[in-house]
């Protein structure tokens, strides 16, 4: 028999995996790269279920970063997929946004 805690963890994992698949990292235009920070090689917006929830960038050396609009927390990862998983985990731990 599974414990209640194990069921909760399993449900959270499924929820986070679903959120990860719904996260899109959309590229910004090339003109958007003109900045004082020359390490940034790409940047854009983060969308969840069709709604913008923050911005992301990648720096030389494959250092991926994201900032969520609601929390202004910076999230770091070494890969695009890792960043999406980290965003999903962060979003999953926050109250659901009101998209209305």
matplotlib code that plots the C-alpha trace (Angstrom):
import matplotlib.pyplot as plt

x = [0.0, 1.3, 1.5, -0.4, 3.0, 4.1, 0.9, 1.3, 4.8, 3.7, 0.9, 3.4, 5.8, 3.1, 1.9, 5.5, 6.0, 2.8, 3.8, 7.3, 5.6, 3.4, 6.4, 7.6, 10.8, 10.2, 13.1, 13.3, 14.4, 18.1, 17.8, 16.9, 20.5, 22.1, 23.0, 25.8, 26.1, 28.0, 27.8, 24.1, 23.8, 20.0, 17.0, 13.2, 9.9, 8.6, 5.1, 2.9, -0.4, -0.2, 0.5, 3.7, 5.2, 8.7, 11.9, 14.9, 18.4, 21.4, 25.0, 28.2, 29.1, 25.5, 24.5, 20.7, 18.7, 15.1, 13.2, 9.6, 7.4, 5.4, 8.3, 11.2, 13.2, 16.2, 16.5, 19.7, 20.5, 23.2, 20.7, 17.4, 15.6, 17.0, 15.8, 12.3, 12.2, 13.4, 10.8, 8.1, 9.2, 9.1, 5.7, 4.4, 5.3, 3.6, -0.2, -1.8, -1.7, -4.9, -4.9, -8.4]
y = [0.0, 3.4, 6.1, 9.4, 11.2, 9.0, 9.7, 13.4, 13.3, 11.2, 13.7, 16.6, 15.0, 14.4, 18.0, 19.4, 17.2, 18.6, 22.1, 21.5, 20.4, 23.6, 26.0, 27.7, 29.7, 32.0, 33.8, 37.6, 39.4, 39.9, 43.6, 42.7, 41.5, 44.9, 45.5, 46.3, 42.6, 41.0, 37.5, 37.2, 35.2, 34.8, 36.0, 35.9, 35.4, 32.5, 31.4, 29.0, 27.9, 30.9, 33.5, 35.4, 34.6, 35.9, 36.2, 34.1, 34.4, 32.2, 33.4, 32.1, 28.8, 27.6, 29.4, 29.6, 32.0, 32.9, 35.6, 35.0, 38.1, 37.5, 36.6, 38.3, 35.2, 34.3, 30.6, 29.2, 26.0, 24.5, 23.5, 24.6, 21.5, 21.9, 25.5, 24.5, 21.8, 24.4, 26.9, 24.2, 23.3, 27.0, 27.5, 24.3, 25.6, 28.9, 29.7, 29.4, 32.7, 34.4, 34.6, 36.3]
z = [0.0, -0.9, 1.7, 1.2, 1.0, -1.9, -3.7, -3.2, -4.6, -7.6, -8.3, -8.0, -10.4, -13.0, -12.6, -13.0, -16.1, -17.6, -16.8, -18.4, -21.6, -21.6, -21.2, -24.4, -24.6, -27.5, -29.2, -29.2, -32.3, -33.1, -32.4, -28.9, -28.3, -28.5, -24.9, -22.6, -21.7, -24.6, -23.0, -23.9, -27.2, -27.2, -25.2, -25.3, -23.5, -21.4, -22.1, -20.1, -21.6, -24.0, -21.4, -20.9, -17.4, -17.7, -19.8, -20.4, -21.8, -22.7, -22.3, -23.8, -22.3, -22.3, -19.1, -19.2, -17.0, -16.5, -14.5, -13.6, -13.8, -10.6, -8.3, -10.0, -9.0, -11.3, -12.2, -13.6, -15.5, -17.8, -20.5, -22.1, -20.9, -17.5, -17.4, -18.5, -15.7, -13.1, -14.3, -14.0, -10.5, -9.5, -11.1, -9.5, -6.1, -6.6, -6.5, -9.9, -11.9, -12.7, -16.6, -16.8]

ax = plt.figure().add_subplot(projection="3d")
ax.plot(x, y, z, "-o")
ax.set_aspect("equal")
plt.show()
